Amino acid sequence: MAAHAKNHDYHLVNPSPWPALGGLAAFIIAVGGILWMRDVTPWVFWAGLIAVLYTMYAWWADVIREANAGDHTPVVQIHHRYGMILFIVSEIMFFVAWFWAYFDGFFRVDDIEQFARVAATGGVWPPVGIEVFDPWHLPIFNTLILLTSGTTITWAHHALLHDDREGLKWGLILTVALGALFTVVQAIEYASAGFSFSGNIYGATFFMATGFHGFHVLVGTIFLIVCLLRALAGQFDAKNHLGFEFAAWYWHFVDVVWLFLFASIYVWGSWGVVITH
């Protein structure tokens, strides 16, 4: 038996430059952001962003090669699942912060201890002068798009489990197309907004919550495109498809967050509220 023969179920990764380079790139982004905000130069920030994107691409490419080489044993896959679950929980808490900010403005709109807020909003929510979106126009259309995409990604997953390669392919294609359509519709919605990000608490909380969700849809769409390319290359089968499974988890998470956004910000928020003590 060779001296270095593997006799365990764990994966000991090869030496990798990506953690160090990723940390350096993130530091460059932080410094670049500070320089940009001080009107020095934006190029340091963009250089750091390019470095981060390249690191992400190269690092994940290494992970895919490890998966294709059989390094992701059942024990390793369990740990990967724990990691993905913790990541999604952290994302949930991220959105909790934006919901909290929105409802703090919603329920404390006439807080007499916060004179500036009352003066800025007029003591009502949505604030005086804010023309909110009709939830039964573009927002409900985007809701139907995401709900439909949840069914197509489930179809793709079911097809994969039953070795239906055509069903897997078309389920992913439709999900990617619906994700891209959602992004286009949201861009149209933003272009027609009757309020801006700056100058009012409603616009700030609205665009931060819905904008970050839109960013997550974009990331999820890219995630699914990678899965589609891997599926076409025959890298998934009924027993080994962890990357696809994580993409499906992430996409369902994005769907659920949107349902909360639609119900609370678009529908409930459009009713308006005047709170008196």
Secondary structure, DSSP 8 states (H G I E B T S, - for coil): --TT---SS-------SHHHHHHHHHHHHHHHHHHHHTTS-SHHHHHHHHHHHHHHHHHHHHHHHHHHTT---HHHHHHHHHHHHHHHHHHHHHHHHHHHHHHHHHHTTT-TT-HHHHHHHTTSBS-TT-----TTTHHHHHHHHHHHHHHHHHHHHHHHHTT-HHHHHHHHHHHHHHHHHHHHHHHHHHHT-SS-SSSSHHHHHHHHHHHHHHHHHHHHHHHHHHHHHHHHTT---SS--HHHHHHHHHHHHHHHHHHHHIIIIIIIHHH-B----
